[in-house]
Amino acid sequence: MPSEHDMTETDSLIEYPCEFPIKIMGRSDVLADQISLSNQNDLVQQSLSQSVLVIVKRHAPDFDDAGMAIRVSGGGKYLSLTCTINAVSRTQLDALYRELCAHPSVVMVL
């Protein structure tokens, strides 16, 4: 078995296609200063989840919207979104990770 340093870009521990969960953590308070409604958290949550959904669907068009799981942190400052996609290649996953990480509200992608 090759070591981590011996692996080439074409080597992978993942066999494609496969179901692949992606966890996105983002700040829920990014738009809070701009929204002065009683359902402020719902709107911010919806905004981040909609942005993530657009990005995920761009890279995995067959992703089912209902498959997105959303959790709000105890303090309400962060959202955790989990999207399980049908990954077809490492190139697809790399591009998806790059675009998600570039979103201004996203803190981390696992």
Buried (B, 14 or more C-beta within 10 A) or exposed (E): EEEEEEEEEEEEEEEBEEEBEBBBBBBBBBBBEEBEEEEBBEBBBEBBBEBBBEBBBEBBEEBEEEEBEBEBEEEBEBBBBBBBBBBBEBEBBEBBBEBBEEBEBBEEBE
